[in-house]
Each structure stands twice: as C-alpha cells, then as structure tokens.
Amino acid sequence: MFELSIAERHILGNPRMVLFTVLSVALAVGVIVVLIGLTEGYRQNLIDNTVENSPHVTVDPKLDEDYIYLYRTLTSIAEERPEVLAASSRLVGRAAAKYKDNVEGVTFIGADPVQEDLLLRVREDMIWGDYYDLRFKRYAAVVGDKLAENLELKRGDDFRLVRQNASIQVKAVGIIDTGTSLDSTLVYLPLETAQILLGDGDVVTEMGIRLSDIYAAPAVAADLNERTRYKAESWQDKSRDILDQLETQQVYSILFYILIAIIAGFGIANTMIMIITRRTKEIGILMAMGADRISIMKIFVLESVILGPPSALLGGGLAFVAAKFIGTIEVPAEIYISDKMTVILELDTFLYVAVFALVVNFIAGIYPAYKASRLNPVEAIATE
C-alpha cells in the first residue's frame, strides 16, 4: 500500500510539526481524562457524603400530625424488609444551650444510641468519649466540636438545654466531629431525655433507615408509604437538588470537552495544511505519475490517523501523572467536600478518550486531505 509508505515518510520528514500535533492532541486527551476523573470524584464524594451522613430513607409524620406516635410498630414494619440494616426512631428539636455566660442555639437529636450508631456510624466520628455512654446515663450529651468550642465546654462539664416551657441539665460525656456544618449546633441525647425536654410524651419526629443497598431506597420508601401512610422519602428525593446539580454539571462538562476537541482539531488541521503546503510539488509529481485524487486523500487522512495512537498514549500518561499529583492536594473542608481532591480514573475513561483522539485526528485530517486531492498537477509541479 504505497499511500501508507508515503504517509510515514511525510511524518518522519516533519518532526517538529508532528510533535506539535501529537502534543496538542495529548494535552486535549490529558485534560479531558483529568476533568472526567475530577467530575467523577466529586460526584462520588458528594453521594458518599450524602449517603453516609444522612439516612437512606427518612420517615416523617403523617400530613395532619406533628409526631410519629406508634414508632415501635413502625420500626417492626420497617425491619421486615431484608434490605434494612437499622431503623432509628429520632426526636429532633431546637433548644438553647447555656454554659456559664455562653448561649448557643442547638439542634438536639434524641435516639437509641445503638440504632443511631448503626444508622450513621456515630462512634466513628467521636473525638473523645463513647457515644454508647448515652445508653447508661440518662442526663448525658454528646456535643459537636464547634459547639463545644463556642460554649467553652470541657469533658464532664454540666450545661443546660432550655426550651420555652422546659429546661434540663446534662453532662457533656463526648465530643463529635462529623465534618459538616452541623458540628456547630449538634447535641445528641438519649431518646427519653429528649422526650422530657420536648414535653409531649412518648413520641418521635422521624425515623431514619439505613439500607444494605442504597439504590433500593426508592422501593423501600414506596413500600412504607403504602403500608403505613407515613411520609417516607428516599435519600434521592431528599437530595434532588444535589442530583440535579450533578446532571447540570455533566452537561456543562460535555460542552467543555467538545470545545477542547474543536481546539485540538484546528491544531491538527493547521499542521496538515502546512505539510500540504510544503509538499505541494511532491503531490503534483505523484498525481502526474498516476496517483488519483482518492489516493492523495488517503495519504493525508492516514497521516492524521497514524498520529492518533501516540497522542492517546501520551495523553493518558500525562493524565495519570496529573491525577496522582492532584490527589495529594489538601483543600479546606469549607471549599470541598473532602480534605483532598479526588480523581477517579477508570479504564473505560481511557478507552473512550483514546477513541476520541482517533476520531478527532481523523475528522481534522479530512479537509486538508480533500484540499490536497483538489490540487492541479501542473500548477503543483510548477510550485517552488
């Protein structure tokens, strides 16, 4: 196949132009792979953060009620589902925490410590103290680290929780750091203690459910809605804004990838046109020797395609190195949802982007190849 041999000779005869073309496509490939990895890392972190720090299914009171009264019965119904790992009945309310001259608004959560730990793995976030102490000490509390700092609380200090018609004194038996904004307001209490503070009897405000399969949440919520008439919502429903944001981000990312492809394509096309300009006389001679226009097109399309694999390999290597470096960058928790940037690189991503590199090279080579095939042999030979 003489077209291939001529294409190879053209490539080897223009090392600088070829290097420019390979680098431009490799950079495009590398940028796209890293951006896809960053996007996937952010998406996974966001979902993990949402799933780990909140119930997979939340059951709220019926529309005309403020509380769930028969929560033990509801727990039994929920636990009939094989996917349910934990069902924690929770009493959530607002109060003021007072210690010495310091006063802070707080969100208290009353729950059975064992079930709450199974639900949200509370003990993993403890800085000091044992969350299970709430099982044995009625007037005990676990406090968010930022709240403890604002109140100037120390281990073992007694402080008051005050509502409009009730006030109780509790002892700080532990400090927790969830890594979220809740740490500045969070107070965990035994369920019975929270019920005393609320003053409305043996009730809860919600039930949190943890599942073995997070994607079974919509089905479990629908089943509980039908069987109990309580308002059950999956984490997907609760996080609809976040999921919509991820979908919008994906659309913007695709548009950005297309722009990168166009820029890389122009670089390739420009290089090929420069090669054609330098090889005009040679093209004329080939046509005079009997090479038809299709063969001339094949030569320059092949040149573009040949440059695809090295561009993809170099781009993949650059992306891998960049991803390793980015993964070491520490960022404040207020800016990002993790303490380090996360780049998830999957084999599928490299394969898709390698195909992208080949397609960009092929498409970018079509116009220059067509232009070369339309040259007039006589005029081309006369070109100096």
C-alpha positions in Angstrom: 0.0 0.0 0.0 2.0 2.9 -1.3 -0.2 5.5 0.4 0.9 4.2 3.8 4.6 4.3 3.0 4.3 7.9 1.7 2.3 9.0 4.8 5.0 7.5 7.0 7.7 9.3 5.1 5.8 12.6 5.4 5.5 12.1 9.2 9.2 11.3 9.6 10.2 14.2 7.5 8.3 16.8 9.6 9.3 16.0 13.2 8.6 19.5 14.6 5.1 19.7 13.1 4.3 16.1 14.1 5.5 16.8 17.7 3.2 19.9 17.8 0.3 17.8 16.6 0.9 15.0 19.0 1.3 17.3 21.9 -1.8 19.3 21.1 -4.0 16.2 21.0 -2.2 14.6 24.0 -2.9 17.7 26.1 -6.5 17.6 25.0 -6.7 13.9 25.9 -5.0 14.6 29.3 -7.2 17.5 30.2 -10.4 15.6 29.3 -9.3 12.5 31.3 -8.4 14.5 34.4 -11.6 16.6 34.2 -13.7 13.4 33.8 -11.8 12.0 36.8 -12.4 15.1 38.9 -16.1 15.2 38.0 -16.5 11.5 38.9 -14.5 12.0 42.1 -16.7 15.0 43.1 -19.9 13.1 42.2 -18.8 10.0 44.2 -17.7 12.1 47.2 -20.9 14.1 47.1 -23.0 10.9 47.0 -20.9 9.2 49.7 -21.1 12.3 51.9 -24.9 12.4 51.4 -25.4 8.7 52.0 -23.0 8.4 55.0 -24.2 11.5 56.8 -27.9 11.1 56.4 -30.5 8.2 56.4 -31.1 6.3 53.2 -34.8 6.5 53.9 -36.5 9.1 56.2 -40.0 8.6 57.5 -41.8 11.7 58.7 -45.2 12.1 60.5 -48.5 11.9 58.6 -49.6 15.2 57.0 -52.0 16.1 59.8 -49.7 15.1 62.7 -46.6 16.6 64.3 -45.2 13.4 65.6 -44.9 9.7 65.0 -46.7 8.1 67.9 -46.6 4.4 67.2 -42.9 4.4 66.3 -42.2 1.0 67.7 -44.8 -0.6 65.4 -43.3 1.4 62.5 -39.8 0.0 63.4 -41.2 -3.5 63.3 -42.7 -2.9 59.9 -39.5 -1.4 58.5 -37.3 -4.2 59.8 -39.4 -6.7 57.8 -37.6 -5.5 54.7 -34.5 -7.6 54.1 -32.5 -4.5 52.9 -32.9 -2.7 56.3 -29.8 -2.7 58.4 -31.0 -0.2 61.0 -34.2 1.8 61.8 -33.5 4.6 64.3 -36.5 6.4 65.8 -35.3 10.0 66.3 -36.7 13.1 68.2 -35.2 16.2 66.6 -35.8 19.6 68.0 -34.4 23.1 68.7 -33.2 24.5 72.0 -30.7 26.9 73.6 -27.6 25.5 75.2 -26.3 27.6 78.1 -22.9 27.2 79.9 -21.7 29.9 82.2 -22.3 33.1 80.2 -22.3 31.4 76.8 -25.5 30.7 75.0 -25.9 29.0 71.6 -28.8 27.7 69.6 -28.6 24.0 69.1 -30.3 21.1 67.3 -30.8 18.2 69.7 -31.3 14.6 68.4 -32.7 12.1 70.8 -32.3 8.5 69.8 -31.4 5.0 70.9 -27.5 5.0 70.7 -27.2 1.5 69.2 -29.7 2.1 66.4 -28.3 5.7 65.7 -24.8 4.3 65.5 -25.9 1.6 63.1 -27.7 4.4 61.1 -24.9 7.0 60.8 -21.9 5.3 62.4 -21.7 8.0 65.0 -18.9 6.3 67.0 -16.5 6.7 64.1 -16.8 10.5 64.4 -16.2 10.7 68.1 -13.2 12.8 69.1 -13.3 11.7 72.7 -15.8 9.9 74.9 -18.0 6.9 74.0 -21.4 7.5 72.3 -22.7 4.4 74.0 -22.5 6.2 77.3 -25.9 7.6 76.4 -27.3 4.2 77.0 -26.5 4.2 80.6 -26.6 7.9 81.6 -30.0 9.5 81.2 -28.8 13.1 81.5 -25.8 12.9 79.3 -25.0 14.5 76.0 -22.6 14.2 73.1 -21.8 17.6 71.6 -20.5 18.8 68.3 -16.9 20.0 68.4 -17.6 23.5 67.1 -20.4 23.9 69.6 -18.2 22.8 72.5 -15.6 25.3 71.4 -18.2 28.1 71.2 -19.6 27.2 74.6 -16.2 26.7 76.1 -17.3 23.2 77.2 -14.8 20.7 78.6 -15.2 17.0 79.2 -17.5 16.3 82.1 -18.9 19.8 82.3 -22.6 20.2 83.0 -24.7 22.6 80.9 -28.3 23.4 80.4 -30.7 22.9 77.5 -33.5 25.4 77.5 -36.8 25.5 75.7 -39.8 27.8 76.1 -41.5 25.5 78.7 -38.7 23.2 79.8 -35.1 23.1 81.0 -32.8 20.2 81.8 -29.2 19.9 82.9 -27.0 17.4 81.1 -23.3 16.4 81.3 -21.0 16.5 78.3 -19.7 12.9 78.0 -18.3 13.2 74.5 -17.3 15.4 71.6 -18.1 14.6 68.0 -16.7 15.8 64.7 -18.9 14.9 61.7 -17.0 17.2 59.3 -20.2 19.1 58.5 -21.8 22.4 59.5 -24.0 20.5 62.0 -21.0 20.4 64.4 -21.7 24.0 65.5 -25.2 23.1 66.7 -25.4 19.3 67.3 -26.3 17.8 70.7 -27.0 14.0 70.9 -29.2 12.9 73.8 -30.8 9.6 74.9 -34.3 9.4 73.4 -36.0 9.5 76.8 -34.1 12.7 77.8 -35.1 14.4 74.5 -38.7 13.5 75.2 -38.5 15.0 78.7 -37.1 18.2 77.2 -39.8 18.3 74.5 -42.6 17.6 77.0 -45.0 15.9 74.5 -44.8 12.3 75.7 -43.5 9.1 74.1 -43.2 10.4 70.6 -40.5 10.9 67.8 -40.3 13.3 64.9 -38.8 11.0 62.3 -37.3 7.6 61.7 -34.0 7.2 59.8 -33.4 3.9 58.0 -30.1 2.5 56.7 -30.1 0.0 53.8 -27.6 -2.6 52.6 -28.3 -1.3 49.0 -28.5 2.5 48.8 -30.2 2.3 45.4 -33.1 0.2 46.9 -34.2 3.4 48.8 -37.0 4.5 46.4 -38.6 1.0 46.5 -38.4 0.8 50.3 -39.8 4.3 50.7 -42.7 3.5 48.3 -43.4 0.3 50.3 -43.5 2.1 53.6 -45.7 4.9 52.2 -48.2 2.3 51.0 -48.2 0.1 54.2 -48.1 2.8 56.9 -49.4 6.1 55.3 -46.4 7.9 56.8 -44.4 10.1 54.6 -41.3 8.1 53.6 -38.7 9.6 51.3 -35.5 8.2 49.8 -32.2 9.9 50.0 -32.6 10.6 46.3 -35.8 12.5 46.9 -34.2 14.4 49.8 -31.1 15.2 47.7 -32.9 16.0 44.5 -31.3 19.5 44.2 -27.8 17.9 44.5 -28.6 15.2 41.9 -30.0 17.9 39.5 -26.8 19.9 40.1 -24.7 16.9 39.1 -26.7 16.4 35.9 -26.3 20.1 35.0 -22.6 19.9 35.7 -22.3 16.9 33.4 -24.0 18.8 30.6 -21.5 21.7 31.0 -18.6 19.2 31.2 -19.6 17.7 27.8 -19.8 21.1 26.2 -16.3 21.9 27.6 -15.0 18.6 26.2 -16.4 19.5 22.8 -14.7 22.8 22.8 -11.4 21.2 23.7 -11.9 18.7 20.8 -12.5 21.6 18.4 -9.4 23.4 19.5 -7.3 20.2 19.2 -8.9 19.6 15.8 -7.9 23.0 14.5 -4.3 22.4 15.6 -4.2 19.1 13.7 -5.8 20.6 10.6 -3.4 23.6 10.7 -0.4 21.2 10.9 -1.7 19.1 8.0 -2.3 22.2 5.8 1.3 23.3 6.5 2.6 19.8 5.5 0.5 20.0 2.3 1.9 23.5 1.5 5.4 22.2 1.9 4.7 19.1 -0.2 2.7 20.7 -3.0 5.3 19.9 -5.7 5.6 16.3 -4.5 1.8 15.9 -4.6 1.8 17.2 -8.2 4.5 14.7 -9.1 2.5 11.8 -7.6 -0.6 12.8 -9.5 1.5 13.1 -12.7 2.8 9.6 -12.1 -0.8 8.2 -12.0 -1.9 8.7 -8.4 -5.6 9.5 -8.4 -7.3 12.0 -6.1 -8.6 9.2 -3.8 -5.0 8.0 -3.2 -3.9 11.6 -2.4 -6.7 11.9 0.1 -5.8 8.5 1.7 -2.2 9.7 2.2 -3.2 12.7 4.3 -6.0 11.0 6.1 -3.6 8.2 7.0 -1.1 10.8 8.3 -3.8 12.1 10.7 -4.8 8.7 11.8 -1.3 7.5 12.4 -0.7 10.3 14.9 -3.8 9.3 16.9 -2.4 6.3 19.0 0.8 8.1 20.2 -1.3 11.1 21.1 -3.7 9.0 23.1 -0.9 7.1 24.9 1.0 10.3 25.8 -2.3 12.0 26.9 -3.2 9.0 29.1 0.3 9.1 30.7 0.0 12.8 31.3 -3.4 12.4 32.8 -2.2 9.6 35.2 0.7 11.7 36.5 -1.6 14.8 36.9 -4.2 12.7 38.7 -1.6 11.4 41.2 -0.4 14.9 41.8 -3.9 16.4 42.2 -4.8 13.6 44.6 -2.1 14.9 47.1 -3.5 18.5 47.2 -5.1 19.3 50.5 -8.1 21.6 50.5 -10.1 23.2 53.3 -13.4 21.4 54.2 -15.3 24.6 53.6 -14.3 24.7 50.0 -14.5 21.0 49.1 -16.5 18.1 50.5 -13.3 16.1 51.3 -9.9 17.1 52.7 -8.2 16.2 49.5 -9.1 16.5 45.8 -10.3 13.1 44.5 -9.7 12.0 40.9 -11.3 8.7 39.9 -9.6 7.2 36.8 -11.3 4.2 35.3 -10.1 2.1 32.3 -13.3 2.9 30.4 -12.4 6.6 30.6 -9.0 6.0 28.9 -10.6 3.8 26.2 -13.3 6.3 25.4 -10.8 9.2 25.3 -8.4 7.1 23.1 -11.3 6.6 20.7 -11.9 10.4 20.9 -8.3 11.1 20.0 -8.5 8.8 16.9 -11.8 10.4 15.8 -10.5 13.9 16.3 -7.4 13.1 14.2 -9.5 11.5 11.5 -12.0 14.3 11.2 -9.3 17.0 11.4 -7.4 15.4 8.6 -10.4 15.2 6.1 -10.4 18.8 5.0 -6.6 19.1 4.4 -6.7 15.7 2.6 -9.6 16.9 0.4 -7.7 20.2 -0.3 -4.6 18.2 -1.3 -6.6 16.0 -3.7 -8.0 19.0 -5.5 -4.6 20.4 -6.4 -3.9 20.9 -10.2 -1.0 18.6 -11.0 0.6 21.1 -13.5 0.3 24.0 -11.1 1.5 21.9 -8.2 4.7 20.7 -10.1 5.4 24.3 -11.0 5.3 25.4 -7.4 8.7 26.3 -5.9 
